[in-house]
Structures are given as structure tokens and as C-alpha cells.
């Protein structure tokens, strides 16, 4: 069984929760943590979580994420993957990104 980590960190006033296969000290600079090998839900799921889809798109081309230690809320070694999500920093509620403009109308 491969090792799996859940890493929670602050990003733009929100708490991001991602799953990855590797978390180490960063070679980039002192005071950074390195996360890599991000794990997301497979495309085979019937119901697609818009939050997870947004995170998958945001981190699609990221090979290694260097996080300053003061932005990291916690790192957990977990047995199985849960849902990757974005939480409100104050309330802890899940933030669901919805289209701002709504569906486009044909003219």
C-alpha cells in the first residue's frame, strides 16, 4: 500500500485540502515544505464534485508544490483518500465554486 498524505494549507484566504504521495522538506529554500504526486478522483466517477474538479485543473501541471511552512495548517498520513476540497478560513465550511454568470444564452 502506497503512503498517502492529506495536506491542508492557506491559499488566498481559503484552506486548501489536497492528497499527495510525497511530503518532504524543500530544497528550494529554508522554511518551505515540498508536496508532490497529487492524487485526485478518477474521471470514471458518476458525480463530479465541482470543487475537486477546480483543484484538479488548478494543479494539473504542478509537479512539485513548494509551500512556506507558515501557510501549512497540517499534514496527515492517511489510510485512504477523501475528497479534495477548499474550505472557508473562518467558518471551515466547504466552498463550492459555482459559475458566477450562470449558463450562457444563445443570441
C-alpha distances in whole Angstrom, upper triangle without the diagonal:
4,7,9,13,16,19,22,25,29,30,34,34,31,28,25,22,19,15,14,11,14,17,19,23,25,27,29,31,31,30,27,24,22,19,17,15,16,14,17,18,18,22,22,22,26,26,26,26,28,27,23,25,28,25,23,27,27,24,24,25,24,22,22,23,25,26,29,28,31,29,26,26,22,19,16,13,11,9,10,12,16,19,20,24,27,29,32,33,35,34,31,31,29,31,31,33,36,38,41,44,43,43,45,49,50,54
4,6,10,13,16,20,22,26,27,31,32,29,25,22,19,16,12,10,8,10,13,16,19,21,23,25,27,28,27,24,20,18,15,14,11,13,12,15,16,17,21,21,22,25,26,25,24,27,25,21,23,25,22,20,24,24,21,21,22,20,18,18,20,22,23,26,25,28,26,23,23,20,16,14,11,10,9,10,11,15,18,18,22,25,27,30,30,33,33,29,30,28,29,30,31,34,36,39,42,41,41,43,47,48,52
4,7,10,13,17,19,23,25,28,29,26,23,20,17,14,11,9,6,8,10,13,16,19,21,23,25,25,23,21,17,15,13,12,11,12,11,15,17,18,22,23,23,26,26,25,24,26,24,21,23,24,21,20,23,23,20,21,22,20,18,17,18,19,20,23,21,24,23,19,20,16,13,11,7,8,8,9,11,14,17,17,20,23,24,28,28,30,30,26,28,26,27,28,30,33,35,38,41,40,41,43,47,49,52
4,7,10,13,16,20,21,25,26,23,19,16,13,10,7,6,5,7,9,13,16,18,21,23,24,24,22,20,16,14,11,11,9,9,9,12,14,16,20,21,20,24,23,22,21,23,20,17,20,21,18,17,20,20,17,18,20,18,16,15,16,18,18,21,19,22,20,17,17,14,10,8,6,6,7,7,7,11,13,13,16,19,21,24,24,27,27,23,24,22,24,24,26,29,32,34,37,37,37,40,43,45,49
4,6,10,13,16,18,22,22,19,16,13,10,8,6,5,6,7,7,11,14,16,19,21,22,21,19,17,13,12,9,10,10,9,9,12,15,17,21,22,22,25,24,22,20,22,19,16,19,20,16,16,20,19,16,18,19,17,16,14,14,15,15,17,16,18,17,13,13,10,7,5,4,6,9,9,8,10,12,12,14,16,18,21,21,24,24,20,21,20,21,23,24,28,30,32,36,35,37,39,43,45,48
4,7,10,14,15,19,19,16,12,10,7,6,5,7,9,10,9,13,16,17,21,21,22,22,19,17,13,13,10,11,12,10,10,11,14,17,20,22,21,24,22,20,18,19,16,14,17,17,14,15,18,17,15,17,19,17,16,15,14,15,14,16,15,17,15,11,11,8,6,5,6,7,10,9,8,9,10,9,11,13,14,17,17,20,20,16,18,16,18,19,21,24,27,29,33,32,34,36,40,43,46
4,7,10,12,16,16,14,10,8,6,5,6,8,10,10,8,11,13,15,18,19,19,19,16,13,10,11,8,11,12,10,11,13,16,19,22,24,23,26,24,21,19,19,16,14,17,17,13,15,18,16,14,17,18,15,15,13,11,12,10,13,12,13,11,8,8,6,5,6,9,10,14,13,11,12,12,10,11,12,13,16,15,18,19,15,17,16,17,19,20,24,27,28,32,32,34,36,40,42,45
4,7,10,13,13,10,6,5,4,7,9,11,14,14,12,14,16,17,20,20,20,20,16,14,12,13,11,14,15,13,14,15,17,21,23,26,24,26,24,21,18,19,15,14,17,16,13,15,18,16,14,18,19,17,18,15,12,13,10,12,11,12,9,6,5,5,6,9,12,13,16,16,14,13,12,10,9,9,10,12,11,14,15,12,14,13,14,17,18,22,25,26,30,30,32,35,38,41,44
4,6,10,10,8,5,5,7,9,12,13,16,15,13,15,15,15,19,18,18,17,14,12,11,12,11,14,16,14,16,17,20,23,25,28,26,28,26,23,20,19,16,16,18,16,13,16,18,15,14,18,19,16,17,15,11,11,8,9,9,9,5,4,5,7,9,12,15,16,20,19,17,16,15,12,11,10,10,12,10,14,15,13,15,14,15,17,18,22,24,25,29,30,32,34,38,40,43
4,7,6,6,5,6,9,11,15,16,19,19,16,18,18,17,21,19,19,19,15,13,13,15,14,17,19,17,19,19,22,25,27,29,28,30,27,24,21,20,16,16,19,16,14,17,18,15,15,19,20,17,19,17,13,13,9,10,10,9,5,6,7,10,12,15,19,20,23,23,20,19,17,14,12,10,10,10,8,11,14,12,14,14,14,16,17,21,23,23,27,28,30,33,36,39,41
4,6,5,6,7,10,12,15,17,20,20,18,19,19,18,21,19,19,20,17,15,14,15,15,17,19,17,19,19,21,24,25,28,27,29,26,23,20,18,14,15,17,14,12,15,16,12,13,17,18,15,18,16,12,12,10,11,12,11,8,9,11,13,15,18,21,22,25,24,21,20,18,14,12,9,10,10,9,13,15,14,15,14,13,15,15,18,20,20,24,25,28,30,33,36,38
4,6,8,9,13,15,19,20,24,23,21,23,22,21,24,22,21,22,19,17,18,19,18,20,22,20,22,21,24,26,27,30,29,30,27,24,21,18,15,17,18,15,14,17,17,13,15,18,19,18,20,19,15,15,13,13,15,14,10,13,14,17,19,22,25,26,29,27,24,22,20,17,14,11,11,10,10,13,15,14,16,15,13,15,14,17,19,18,22,24,26,28,32,34,36
4,7,10,13,16,20,22,25,25,22,24,24,23,26,24,23,23,20,19,19,20,20,22,24,22,23,22,25,28,29,31,30,31,28,25,21,19,16,18,20,16,15,19,19,16,18,21,22,21,23,21,18,18,15,15,16,13,10,13,13,16,18,21,24,25,28,27,24,22,20,17,14,10,9,8,6,9,12,12,13,13,12,15,15,18,20,19,23,24,27,29,33,36,38
4,6,10,13,16,19,22,22,21,23,23,23,26,24,24,24,21,19,18,19,18,20,22,19,20,19,21,24,25,28,26,27,24,21,18,16,13,15,17,14,13,16,17,14,16,19,21,19,22,20,17,17,14,15,16,14,11,12,11,14,16,19,22,22,25,24,21,18,16,13,10,7,6,5,5,8,10,9,10,10,9,12,12,16,18,18,22,23,26,28,32,35,37
4,7,10,13,16,19,19,18,20,20,21,24,23,23,23,19,17,16,17,16,18,19,16,17,17,19,23,24,27,25,26,23,21,17,16,12,13,16,14,12,16,17,15,15,19,20,18,20,19,15,16,13,14,14,13,9,9,8,10,13,15,18,18,21,20,17,15,14,11,8,6,5,6,6,9,10,8,10,9,10,13,14,17,20,21,24,25,28,30,34,37,39
4,6,10,13,16,17,15,18,19,19,23,21,22,22,19,17,15,15,13,15,16,13,14,13,16,19,21,23,22,24,21,18,15,14,10,10,13,11,9,12,14,12,12,15,17,15,17,16,13,14,12,14,14,14,10,10,9,11,12,14,16,16,19,18,15,13,11,8,6,5,6,9,9,13,14,11,12,10,10,12,13,17,19,21,24,25,27,29,33,36,38
4,7,10,14,14,14,17,19,19,23,22,23,23,20,17,15,15,12,14,14,11,11,11,13,17,19,21,20,22,20,17,14,14,11,10,13,12,9,12,15,13,12,15,18,15,17,16,13,15,13,15,15,15,12,10,10,9,10,11,13,13,16,14,11,10,8,5,5,6,8,11,12,15,15,11,12,10,11,13,15,18,21,23,26,26,28,31,34,37,40
4,7,10,12,11,15,17,18,21,21,22,22,20,17,14,13,10,10,10,7,8,8,11,14,17,19,18,21,19,16,14,14,11,9,12,12,8,10,13,12,10,13,15,13,14,13,11,13,13,16,16,17,14,12,12,11,10,11,12,12,14,12,9,9,8,5,7,9,11,15,15,19,19,15,16,13,14,15,16,20,22,24,27,27,29,31,35,37,40
4,7,9,10,14,17,18,21,21,23,23,21,18,14,13,9,9,8,6,5,7,10,13,16,18,17,21,19,17,15,16,14,11,14,14,11,11,14,14,12,13,15,13,13,13,12,15,14,17,17,19,16,14,14,12,10,9,10,9,11,9,7,8,8,7,10,12,15,18,19,22,22,18,19,16,17,18,19,23,25,27,30,30,31,34,37,39,43
4,6,7,11,14,15,18,19,21,21,20,16,13,10,7,6,5,4,5,9,12,14,17,20,19,23,22,20,18,19,17,14,16,16,13,12,15,15,11,13,14,12,11,10,10,13,13,17,17,19,17,14,15,13,10,10,10,10,12,11,9,11,12,10,13,15,18,21,21,25,25,21,22,20,21,21,22,25,28,30,33,33,33,36,39,41,44
4,7,10,14,15,18,19,21,22,20,17,14,11,8,6,5,6,7,11,14,16,19,21,21,25,24,22,21,23,20,17,19,20,16,15,18,18,14,15,16,14,12,11,12,14,16,19,18,21,19,16,18,15,12,11,9,10,12,11,10,13,15,14,17,19,21,25,25,28,28,25,26,23,24,25,26,29,31,33,36,36,37,39,42,44,47
4,7,10,11,14,16,18,18,17,14,10,8,6,5,6,8,10,14,17,19,22,24,25,28,28,25,24,25,22,19,21,21,18,17,20,19,15,16,16,13,11,9,10,12,13,16,16,19,18,15,17,14,11,11,10,12,14,14,14,16,18,16,18,20,22,25,25,28,29,25,27,25,26,27,27,31,33,35,38,38,39,41,44,46,49
4,7,9,12,14,15,15,14,11,7,6,5,7,9,10,13,16,19,22,25,27,27,30,29,27,25,26,23,20,22,22,18,18,21,19,16,18,18,14,12,10,10,10,10,13,12,15,14,12,14,11,8,10,10,13,15,16,15,17,18,16,18,19,21,24,23,26,27,24,25,24,25,26,27,31,33,35,38,38,39,41,45,47,50
4,6,9,11,12,12,11,9,6,5,7,9,12,14,16,20,23,25,28,31,31,34,33,30,29,29,26,24,26,25,21,21,24,21,18,20,20,16,14,11,11,10,11,12,11,15,15,13,15,13,11,12,12,16,18,19,19,21,22,20,22,22,24,26,25,28,29,26,28,27,28,30,30,34,36,37,40,41,42,44,48,50,53
4,7,9,9,8,8,6,5,6,9,11,15,16,19,23,26,28,31,34,34,37,36,33,31,31,28,26,28,27,23,23,25,23,20,22,21,17,15,12,11,9,10,10,10,13,14,12,15,14,12,15,15,19,22,23,22,24,25,22,24,24,25,27,25,28,30,27,29,28,29,31,31,35,37,38,41,42,44,45,49,51,54
4,5,6,7,8,5,5,5,9,11,15,16,20,23,26,28,31,34,34,37,36,33,31,31,27,26,27,26,22,23,24,21,18,20,19,15,13,10,9,7,8,9,10,14,14,13,17,16,15,17,18,21,24,25,24,25,26,23,24,24,25,27,25,29,30,28,30,29,29,31,31,34,36,37,40,41,42,44,48,50,52
4,6,8,10,8,9,8,12,13,17,19,22,25,29,31,33,36,36,40,39,36,34,33,30,29,30,28,25,25,26,23,20,22,20,16,14,11,12,9,12,12,13,17,17,17,20,20,18,21,21,25,27,28,27,29,29,26,27,27,29,30,29,32,34,32,34,32,32,34,33,37,38,39,42,43,45,46,50,51,54
4,7,9,7,9,9,12,14,17,19,23,25,29,31,33,36,36,39,38,35,33,32,29,28,29,27,24,24,24,21,19,21,19,15,14,11,10,8,10,10,13,15,16,16,20,20,19,22,23,26,29,29,28,29,29,26,26,26,28,29,27,30,33,31,33,31,31,32,32,35,36,37,40,41,43,44,47,49,51
4,6,6,9,10,14,16,20,21,25,27,31,33,35,38,39,42,40,37,35,34,31,29,31,28,25,26,27,23,21,24,22,18,17,14,13,9,10,9,11,13,15,15,19,20,19,22,24,27,30,31,29,30,30,27,27,26,28,29,26,30,32,30,33,32,31,33,33,36,37,38,41,43,44,45,49,51,53
4,6,9,11,15,18,21,23,26,29,32,35,37,40,40,43,41,38,36,35,31,30,32,30,27,28,29,25,23,26,24,21,20,16,14,11,11,9,9,12,14,14,18,18,18,21,23,26,29,30,29,30,30,27,28,27,28,28,26,29,31,29,32,32,32,34,34,37,39,39,42,44,46,47,51,53,55
4,7,10,13,17,21,21,24,27,30,33,35,38,38,41,39,36,33,32,29,28,30,28,24,26,27,24,22,25,24,20,19,16,13,10,8,6,6,8,10,11,14,15,15,19,21,24,27,28,27,28,28,25,25,24,24,25,22,25,28,26,29,28,28,31,31,35,36,37,40,42,44,45,49,51,53
4,7,10,13,17,18,21,23,27,29,32,35,34,37,35,32,30,29,26,25,26,25,21,22,23,20,18,21,20,16,16,12,10,6,5,4,5,9,9,9,13,13,13,17,19,22,25,25,24,25,25,22,22,21,22,23,21,24,27,24,27,26,26,28,28,32,34,34,37,39,41,42,46,48,50
4,7,10,14,14,18,20,24,26,29,32,31,34,33,30,27,27,24,22,24,23,19,20,22,19,16,19,18,15,14,10,8,6,5,6,6,10,10,8,12,11,10,14,15,18,21,22,20,22,22,19,20,19,21,22,20,24,26,23,25,24,25,27,27,31,33,34,37,38,40,41,45,47,50
4,7,10,12,15,18,22,24,26,29,29,32,31,28,26,26,23,21,22,21,18,18,20,17,14,16,15,12,10,7,6,5,6,9,10,13,12,11,14,13,11,14,15,18,20,21,19,21,21,18,19,19,21,23,22,26,27,24,26,25,25,26,26,30,32,33,36,37,38,40,44,46,48
4,7,8,11,14,18,20,23,25,25,29,27,24,23,23,20,18,19,18,15,15,17,15,12,14,13,10,9,6,5,7,8,11,12,15,13,11,14,12,10,12,13,15,17,17,16,17,17,14,16,17,19,22,21,25,26,23,24,22,22,24,24,27,29,31,34,34,36,37,41,43,46
4,6,9,12,16,18,20,23,23,27,26,23,22,22,20,17,18,18,14,13,15,14,10,12,11,8,6,5,6,9,11,15,15,18,16,15,17,16,13,14,14,15,17,17,15,17,17,15,17,18,21,24,24,27,28,25,26,23,24,24,24,27,29,31,34,34,35,37,40,42,45
4,6,10,13,14,17,20,20,24,24,21,20,21,19,16,17,17,14,12,15,14,11,11,11,9,7,8,10,13,15,18,19,22,19,17,19,17,15,15,14,15,16,15,13,15,16,14,17,19,22,25,25,29,29,26,26,23,24,24,24,27,29,31,34,34,34,36,39,41,44
4,7,10,12,15,17,18,21,20,18,17,17,15,12,13,14,10,9,12,12,8,9,10,9,8,9,10,13,14,18,19,21,18,16,18,16,14,14,14,14,15,13,11,13,12,10,13,15,18,22,22,26,26,22,23,20,20,20,20,23,25,28,30,30,31,33,36,38,41
4,7,9,12,14,14,18,17,15,15,16,14,11,12,14,11,9,12,13,10,11,13,12,12,13,13,17,17,21,21,23,21,18,19,17,15,14,13,13,13,11,8,10,10,9,12,15,18,22,23,26,26,22,22,19,20,19,20,23,25,28,30,29,30,32,36,37,41
4,6,9,11,11,15,14,11,11,12,11,7,9,11,9,7,10,12,10,10,13,13,14,15,15,19,19,23,23,25,22,20,20,19,17,16,16,14,15,12,8,9,8,7,11,14,17,20,22,25,25,21,20,17,17,17,17,20,22,25,27,26,26,29,32,34,37
4,7,8,7,11,11,9,9,12,11,8,9,12,11,9,12,14,13,13,16,16,17,19,19,22,23,26,27,28,25,23,23,21,20,19,18,16,15,12,9,9,8,8,12,15,18,22,24,27,25,22,21,17,18,16,17,19,21,25,27,25,25,28,31,33,36
4,5,6,10,11,10,11,13,14,11,10,14,13,10,13,16,15,13,16,17,18,20,21,25,25,29,30,31,28,26,26,25,23,22,21,18,18,14,12,12,11,12,15,18,22,25,27,30,29,26,24,21,21,19,19,21,23,26,28,26,26,28,31,32,36
4,6,8,10,8,11,12,14,11,10,13,14,11,12,16,15,13,17,18,20,22,23,27,27,31,32,33,30,28,29,28,26,25,24,22,21,18,15,15,14,14,16,19,23,26,29,31,30,27,25,21,21,19,19,20,21,24,26,24,23,25,28,29,33
4,6,9,9,12,15,16,14,13,16,17,14,16,19,19,17,20,22,23,25,26,30,30,34,35,36,33,31,31,30,28,26,25,23,21,18,16,16,15,16,19,22,25,28,31,33,32,29,27,23,23,21,21,22,23,27,28,26,25,27,29,31,34
4,6,6,9,12,14,12,12,15,16,14,16,19,19,18,22,23,24,26,26,30,30,33,34,35,31,30,29,28,26,25,24,21,20,17,14,14,12,14,16,20,22,26,28,31,29,26,24,20,20,18,19,19,21,25,26,24,23,26,28,30,34
4,6,10,13,15,14,13,17,18,16,18,21,22,21,24,26,27,29,29,33,33,36,36,37,34,32,31,30,29,28,27,25,23,20,17,16,14,17,18,21,23,26,29,32,29,27,24,21,21,18,19,19,20,24,25,23,22,24,27,28,32
4,6,9,12,11,11,14,16,15,17,19,20,20,24,25,27,28,28,31,31,34,34,35,31,30,29,28,28,26,26,24,23,19,17,15,12,14,15,18,20,23,26,28,26,23,20,17,17,14,15,15,17,21,22,20,19,22,25,27,31
4,6,9,8,7,10,12,11,13,16,17,16,20,21,23,25,24,28,28,31,31,32,28,27,26,26,25,25,25,23,22,19,16,14,11,12,13,15,18,21,24,26,24,22,19,15,15,12,13,13,15,19,20,18,18,21,24,26,29
4,5,5,6,9,10,11,12,14,16,16,20,20,23,24,23,26,25,28,29,29,25,24,23,23,23,22,23,21,21,18,14,12,9,9,9,11,14,17,20,22,20,18,15,12,11,9,10,11,14,17,19,17,18,21,24,27,30
4,6,5,6,9,10,11,12,14,15,18,19,22,23,22,25,24,27,28,28,24,24,23,24,24,24,25,23,24,21,17,15,11,10,9,11,13,16,19,21,20,18,15,11,10,7,7,8,10,13,16,14,15,18,21,24,27
4,5,5,6,9,10,11,12,14,17,17,20,21,19,22,21,23,24,24,20,20,19,20,20,21,22,21,22,19,15,13,9,8,6,7,10,12,16,18,17,15,12,9,7,5,6,9,12,14,17,17,18,21,24,27,30
4,5,5,6,9,10,11,12,15,15,18,19,17,20,20,23,24,24,20,19,19,19,19,19,20,18,19,16,12,11,7,5,6,8,12,15,18,20,19,16,15,11,11,9,10,12,15,18,20,19,20,23,26,29,32
4,5,5,6,9,10,10,14,15,18,19,18,21,21,25,26,26,23,22,22,22,22,22,23,21,22,19,15,14,11,9,10,11,15,17,20,23,22,20,18,14,13,10,10,12,13,16,18,17,18,20,24,26,29
4,5,5,6,9,10,13,14,17,18,17,20,19,22,24,24,20,20,21,21,21,22,24,23,24,21,17,16,12,10,9,10,13,15,18,21,21,18,17,13,11,9,8,10,11,14,17,16,17,19,23,25,28
4,5,5,6,8,11,11,14,15,13,16,16,19,21,21,18,17,18,18,18,19,20,19,21,18,15,14,11,7,8,8,12,15,17,20,20,17,16,13,12,11,10,13,15,17,20,20,21,23,27,29,32
4,6,5,6,9,10,12,14,14,17,18,21,23,24,20,19,20,20,19,20,21,20,21,18,14,14,11,9,10,12,16,19,20,24,24,21,20,16,15,14,13,15,17,19,22,21,22,24,27,29,32
4,6,5,8,10,13,15,14,18,19,22,24,25,21,21,22,23,22,23,24,23,25,22,18,18,15,12,13,13,17,20,22,25,25,23,21,18,16,15,13,15,15,18,20,20,20,21,25,27,29
4,6,8,8,12,13,12,15,15,19,21,22,18,18,20,21,20,22,23,23,25,22,19,18,15,12,12,12,16,18,19,23,23,21,20,17,15,15,13,15,16,18,20,21,22,23,27,29,31
4,6,5,8,10,9,12,14,17,19,21,17,17,19,19,18,20,20,21,22,20,17,17,15,12,13,13,17,19,20,24,24,22,22,19,17,17,16,19,19,21,24,24,25,26,30,32,35
4,6,8,11,12,15,17,20,23,24,21,20,22,22,21,22,22,22,24,21,18,18,16,14,15,16,20,22,24,27,28,25,24,21,20,19,17,20,20,23,24,25,25,26,30,31,34
4,6,9,10,14,16,20,22,24,21,21,23,24,22,24,24,24,26,23,20,21,20,17,18,19,22,25,26,29,30,27,27,24,23,22,20,23,23,25,27,27,28,28,32,33,35
4,6,7,10,13,16,19,21,18,18,20,20,19,21,21,22,24,22,19,20,19,16,17,17,21,23,24,27,28,26,26,23,22,22,21,24,24,26,28,29,30,31,34,36,38
4,7,10,13,17,19,21,19,18,21,20,18,20,20,21,23,21,19,21,20,17,19,20,23,26,26,30,31,28,28,26,25,25,24,27,28,30,32,33,33,34,38,39,42
4,6,10,13,15,18,16,15,18,18,16,18,18,20,22,21,19,21,20,17,19,19,22,24,24,28,29,26,27,25,24,25,24,28,29,30,33,34,35,36,40,41,44
4,6,10,12,15,12,12,15,15,14,16,17,19,22,21,19,20,19,16,17,17,19,21,20,24,26,23,24,22,22,23,22,26,27,28,31,32,33,35,38,40,43
4,7,9,12,11,11,14,15,14,17,18,21,24,23,21,22,22,18,19,18,20,22,20,24,26,24,25,24,23,25,24,28,29,30,33,34,36,37,41,43,45
4,6,8,7,7,11,12,12,15,17,20,23,23,21,21,21,17,17,16,18,19,17,21,23,21,23,22,21,23,23,27,28,29,32,34,35,37,41,43,45
4,5,6,7,11,12,13,17,19,22,26,26,24,24,23,20,20,18,19,20,17,20,23,21,24,23,23,25,25,29,31,31,34,36,38,39,43,46,48
4,5,5,8,10,11,15,17,20,24,24,23,23,23,20,20,19,19,20,17,20,22,20,23,23,23,26,27,30,32,33,36,38,40,42,45,48,50
4,6,8,10,13,16,19,22,26,26,25,24,24,21,20,18,18,18,15,17,20,18,22,22,22,25,26,29,31,31,35,36,39,41,45,47,49
4,6,9,11,15,18,20,24,24,22,21,21,17,16,14,14,15,12,15,18,16,19,19,19,22,22,26,28,28,31,33,35,37,41,44,46
4,6,8,11,14,17,20,21,19,19,18,16,15,14,14,15,13,16,18,15,18,18,19,21,22,26,28,29,33,34,36,38,42,44,47
4,7,10,14,16,19,20,18,17,17,15,14,13,12,13,11,13,15,12,16,16,17,20,22,25,28,29,33,33,36,38,42,45,47
4,7,10,12,16,17,16,15,16,14,14,14,14,16,14,16,17,14,17,17,19,22,23,27,30,31,35,35,37,40,43,46,49
4,7,9,13,14,13,14,15,14,15,15,16,18,17,19,20,17,19,19,20,23,24,28,31,32,36,36,38,40,44,47,49
4,6,10,11,11,12,14,13,15,16,17,20,19,21,21,17,20,19,21,23,25,29,32,33,37,37,38,41,45,47,50
4,7,9,10,12,15,15,17,19,20,23,22,25,24,21,22,21,24,25,27,31,34,36,39,39,40,43,46,49,52
4,6,7,9,12,13,16,18,19,22,22,25,24,20,21,20,23,24,26,29,32,35,38,37,38,41,44,47,50
4,7,10,13,15,18,21,22,25,26,28,27,23,24,22,25,25,28,31,34,36,39,38,39,42,45,48,51
4,7,10,12,15,19,20,24,24,27,25,22,22,20,22,23,25,28,30,33,36,35,36,39,42,44,47
4,7,8,12,15,17,21,22,25,23,19,19,17,19,19,21,24,27,30,32,31,32,35,38,40,44
4,6,9,13,14,18,19,22,20,16,16,14,16,16,18,21,24,27,30,29,30,33,36,38,42
4,6,10,12,16,18,20,18,15,14,11,13,13,15,17,20,23,26,25,26,29,32,35,38
4,7,10,14,15,18,17,14,13,10,11,12,13,16,19,22,25,24,25,28,32,34,37
4,6,10,12,15,14,11,10,7,8,9,10,14,17,19,22,22,24,26,30,33,36
4,7,9,12,12,9,9,6,5,8,9,13,16,17,21,21,23,26,29,32,35
4,6,9,8,5,5,4,5,9,11,14,17,18,22,22,25,28,31,34,37
4,6,6,5,5,6,6,10,12,15,18,18,22,22,25,28,31,35,37
4,6,6,8,10,10,14,15,18,21,21,25,26,29,31,35,38,40
4,6,8,11,12,15,17,20,23,22,26,27,30,33,36,39,41
4,5,9,10,14,16,19,22,22,25,26,29,32,35,38,41
4,7,9,12,15,18,21,22,25,26,29,32,35,38,41
4,6,9,13,15,19,19,23,23,25,29,32,35,38
4,6,10,12,16,17,21,20,23,26,29,32,35
4,6,9,13,14,17,17,20,23,26,29,32
4,6,10,12,15,14,17,20,23,26,29
4,7,9,12,12,14,17,20,23,26
4,6,9,8,11,14,17,20,23
4,6,5,8,10,14,17,20
4,6,9,11,14,17,19
4,7,8,11,14,16
4,6,9,13,15
4,6,10,13
4,7,9
4,6
4
